Amino acid sequence: MERLHRILLASALCGLGCSCSAVYEDLAPCEYSVSFVYDYNMAFADAFPSTSVDVSLYVFDADSTFLTTYTGQAEDYGGDGYYTLPVPLPAGTYHLVAWGGHTPESFETTELMPGTSKLEDLSVRLRGMQRASDGQTYWNKPLNPLLHGQSIFVIDSFAHSHATVHLMNNTKTLGFLIQTEGGDTLSPEQFHFDISVENAWMNHGNELLEGGTMVYGEHFKSHLTPGEGVDVLKAEVHTLRLMADQPARLRISSGMAKNELLDIDLVSYLIMFKSIYYQNMEDQEWLDRNNSFNIVFFMNQNTGRISSLQIGPWKVRLEDMQL
């Protein structure tokens, strides 16, 4: 009975203005934490525990001044299925920015100075390999998921405070199959795939910055014979965020001289084949939620050109179309 009176008294006093543990030591202190949920995907379900990437949480105050960074891993998520990161901050309003998977081997992240750097100073940029022959920046290696999210966090010193950062994956996997209309054998060494797009540099809000043009080449090519006389060439290219209002040129070439077989705006075709089940979804949301796209190309042996392509169940002939 005495303990009950103490708790009731503490609750009443806290209503007048006190911290979680200011009255009695046996009352739990206030807890401040941030959870990460990667549900901005086509499954509309949290896939964060399976990503296994390091996450950095950048904390800015109400005046957009950088304060500190907290780090954690998706594999450390709790038993309830959500990864929760303790953040011992004083009461106040904070702008949180989370980046995950931005390893120094693949990305350059702005070095921020506490108390000096501002929110707009934060950016993440893909490292590139310079090819001396043409001066363009190339990337032809696999990319892990690059996650981003942000949130406003209001901490109340008189109560437990919690924020959730919803994450989006910027890394896109493009799977390509080439098949001749007559089933001829295709040599992987004879074909080259690349995507040229300005998307390798992102600011704190995941918006693309000028100067981040990258040419993404294939990091995987293989010759497959799935049976029934079918002979195909498979390739895979990783790229970063695709924008509905920005072209991304997909080029397929052959031979040492890289004779052009195809040159199209990849984004236009991806949007064109958006399922009718998602017709009410904005094009940008559809591109952002999808992590992978698979395209089948059919080659005309007589012309040596790509004659048609198929995305999902939809197929279109290219000869009479403006590419």
N, C-alpha and C positions, 0 to 999 in steps of 0.2 A: 504494500500500500504506500509505504514511504517513497519507493522508487517511482511509482506512478505519479505521485504528487510532484516529484522533482521534474519528471519529463513534461508534465502539464505546465508547470511553472516555466520551464525552459522554452516551451513552445509559445507561451504567452509573451515572454520577454522578447523572443525573436521577432514576434509580430511588431514589437516596438523598435526593432533595429539592433540586431546582433548577428554575429557570424554563427556558423553551424556548431562550433564547439566552444564558444566563448563563455558559456555558463557553467557547464559541467564537463569534466574530462572524459566521462564515460559515454558522451554523445559523439557520434561519428562526425569527423570533420567534413567540410564541403569537398566534393570531388569535382574536378573539371577535366573533361576528356573530349576527344574527337574520334568519331568512327569514320571508316572509309567503306564505301559501298560502290562497287562497279556494276551498276545496273543499267547504264546507258548503252544497251545492246539490243539485238533483235529478240532475245529471249525474255527481256524485261525482268531479269532475275539477277541476283548478286553473284558475280563470277570472280570477285576479288580474291577469295581464299585460294583459288587455283592458279593465280597469275605468278606467284612466287617472285615478286619484284620488290626492290627496295623503294620506299616512299619517303620523300622529304616534304615536311610541312613547314612552309615559310609563313611567319607571323608578322603582320604589319599592324600598327596602331591606327586609331581613328583618323590620324593625319597622313596615313599612307607611308609612314616611316618604318623601315625594317627594324625588327626587334631581335628575333632569334629564329633558329631552325630546329625542328624535332625530326628524328628519323625512326623508321621501323620497317618491318617486313610483313608481307601478306601471310607468310607461313606461320607467323606468331599470333594469328587470330585466336580469339577466345572460344570457349566451349559453346557459346550461343551462336557461333557462326559469323560473328562480326569482329573485325579487328578494331580495337579501341586503344587509342594512344593517350596516356595521361599528359596533360599540359598544365604545369604549375604556374599559372599566370595570375596576376592581380586582377581585381574587378575592373571591367572596362569593355569597350567594344573593339573587336579585332577583325581584320580582313585576313582570311586564311587562303593560301594558294598551295595546292599539292601537286607535285610532280613525282611520278613513279616510273622506274625503268630507265631513267636518264643516266646511264652509266658513263663514266668518263672515257671509256674505250670508244663509245659511239657518239657521245654528245658533249657539247660545251655549254656549261651553265654559268650564268653570271655570278661572280663573286661579290656578295653583298657585305656592306659594313654596317653593323648595328648602330642605330642612332644617326646614320648619315644617308644610307641608300634609301631610295624611294621605290614604291610599288612598280612604277613604270620602268625601273632599271632592270627588273627581273626578266630574263629571256632564256630560252633553251634553243640550241642550234646544233644541227647534225654535222659531225665532222665529215670532211670530204677528202677525196684523193684527187689531186690535180693531174690531169693528163696533158702533157706538154704539147702534144700535136695539135690540139684545137683549143686549149685554154679553158675547157669546160670542167666543171666539178662533178665527179662520178662517185656513185656508191653501188657496190655489187655484192654486199654481204647481207646475211640475215639480220633482221631487226627484231628485238624483243618487244613486247607490248610497251608503248609509251603512254602512260596514263596521266590525265590532267583533271583537276577539279578545283573549285573554289567555293568559299562560303563566308558569311558574316557570322561571327561568334560573339554573343553578348554574355559576359560572365557576371553573375550576381554573387556578391560576397556573402549573401544571406541564405543561399540555397545552392544545391547541386546544379551544375550547368553542363550542358552537353551540346555538341554540334555534329552534324553529319555532312561529310563531303562526298558528293556523288561524282564518280569518276567516269571518264570517257577514254576509249583507246584510240590513239592517233595512228597506230600502225595498221596498214592495210596490206593484205596478201593477195596478189593477183596470180591466179593459176591459169596457164595457157596450154591448150592442146592444138596441134596442127595435124590435120589429116588430109591426104590427097583424095580427090574424088574417085580415083581408081585404086587406092590402097597401096601406092608405091612406098618403098622404104625411104625414110627421111633420116639424114645424119645430123645429130645434134651439133657437130662442129661447124656445119654449114649455115646455121641460123643464129641470129642475134636479136635480142629483145631489149628495148629500153623505153623508159617513161621519162619525159622531160617536163618538169613542173616546178613552179616557185613555191615550195612548201617546206623548206628545210629549216626555217627560222620562225619561232613562235614567241609571242610576248606572254606576260603574266595571265592574260585572259584567253590564251590559246588562239589568238588571232595571228594570222600570217603576216610577217614583216617583209618588206622589200629587201632584195639582196640575197634571198635564200634559194636561188635557182639550183636545182640538182638534177642530174641525169642518173636515174636508177637503172642498173643493168641486172640481168638475171644472175642469181646466186645458185641456181640449180637447173640442169638440163639433163634429160634422159630419153632414151629410145624405148618405147613400150610396144609390146605385142599382146594385147588383151585377148586375142583369139578371133576365130571366124574370119580370117584373112585381113583383119584390121591392123594397120601399122600406124602408130602415132608418135609424135614428138611432144614431150612435156617439158615445160619451163615454168619457173616461179620467180616473181619479182616482188620485192617489198618496197613500199613507198610510205610516206607519211600522209597527213590529213589531206583529203581531196575536197575541194570546194565546188559547190554547184555553179558558182558564177565565175569560175576560173578554169581555163582549159588545161588539160594535161595530155600532151602529145604522146601517143603510143606508136612506136615505130618497130617494124619487123623487117629485117634485111637478111640477105644471104651472101655467102662467099666471102673471100678475103677482101674484095672491093666493097662489100656491104651494099649490094644492089638492093634498092628499096622494093619491098613486097607490099608494105602497108604503112600508111601514115594517117592516123585518125585522132580525133579528140575523144579520148577514152571516157571522160566524164559525161559527155553528151550521150554516148551509147549506154553507159551504165544507168543513167536516169531514164533513157528511153525504154529500157527493159524492166523498170520498176513494176513489181506485181500490182495487179488491180486491187489486191487485198490491202495495199498500203497507199491507195490513191489519195487518201485524206492526210497522209503524212507529208510534211514539207520535204522537198528534195534534199536540203542540207541535213536534216535529221536522219533521213534514210541513208545517206552516205556515211554519216557519223556513226550510226548504230551498227552498220555492217562492218565486219572485220575482214571479210574475204569475198572475192568475186572470182568466178571461174568462167572462162570464155573458150569456146571451141572454134577454131578457124578451119575453113576448108579451102584447099589449094587446087587451082585449075592447072593440070599438067601441061596443057597446050600453051597457055599464056605465061605460066610460071608466077602468076599473081594470086593473092588471096581473093577468092571469089565471093565468100560469104562467111558470116560469123553467127554463133549461137550463144546466147546467155540464158541459162535455165531452159525453159521449153520453147523460147522464142528464137527464130532464125530470120536473118535478113540477108539479101543478096546485095553486094557492094558495087557491082559494075555500073549501075545507073544512078548511084547516089553521090551527093557532094560530100567528100570526106573532109 
